[in-house]
Amino acid sequence: MRQLSQNSTLIGYVHLRVGDELFAVPVQAAPLDRDEMARRPGGFFVDPAGHYGILVDSALPEHEARKQIERASFEAVSHLSKKFLN
């Protein structure tokens, strides 16, 4: 797993089933200011090396972070489905 910055913290994994495969997608929290959100918004991401994960703003209340993780999980399933099922 790639470290986004020295300020990010691994908070866990979301396990997603795509077809017969099970993926453990890392979830990281980092403080994101408005400028940072414009460059790297929270949610599902794939870096140039092909590593993927979910990033959430560490300043979000827990219920909002859960919603962001849920939305990002749907994005991840869509991405992984296109990559591995097509």
N, C-alpha and C positions, 0 to 999 in steps of 0.2 A: 504494500500500500504506500502510496506517495504521501508525504507530509506537505500540506498546503502552505504552511508557514510555521514559524516558531510559536505563533499564537494559537494554532489549532489544536484541538484535543479530540482524540478518538472517544466517542461516547457509546459506541456499540456497533452492531451489525443488523441489517434488515435481511432476512432470508426470503428470497423470491424464487418461486418455482416457475420455470419457463419450459414447457414441454416436459420431458423426463429429467431435466437438469435442475439442480438446486444451486442458486448463487447466493453467496454471503457478500452483501454490498456494505462497505464500511460507511459509517455515519460520523462525520466530524463536525464539531462546533468551533466557531471562531468569531471574534468580534468583528463585525462588518459595518463600516461607516458608509455613508451615501456614495462616496467616490468608489469605495471597494465594491459595493453592490452593483454599480454600473459596469465595472470590469469583470466581476466574477459573482454573479448573483447566487443566492442560496438555491439549493435544489440539486437535481441530478447533474453530474458532470462527467465528461470523458476527457482526459488530458491527451496531449499529442502522442504520448507513448502507449495509449490504449487502456490505461488504468481508469477505473471508474469509481464513483462514490457519490455520497450525498453530503452536501454542506448546509449547515443551518447557522443562523445568527445566534451566537451565544447569549445575546441580550434579550432574545424573545422569551416571553412567558412560556411555561411548559406546554400549555394547551395549543398555543400558536406554533411552537416548534413541532409538535406532533402532527399538526395539519400540514406543515411544510414537508415533513418526512413522508407523510402519506401521499401528497401530490408528487413528490420526487420519486417515490416507489412506483407509481403508475408510469411515470416517464421512463424509469429504468426498465420496467417490464416491456414497454413498447420498444425501446432501443435494443434490448437483449433478444426480443422476439424477432425483430428484423435481422439481427446479426446471425442468430443461431438457427432459426427455423426456416429461413428462405434459402 
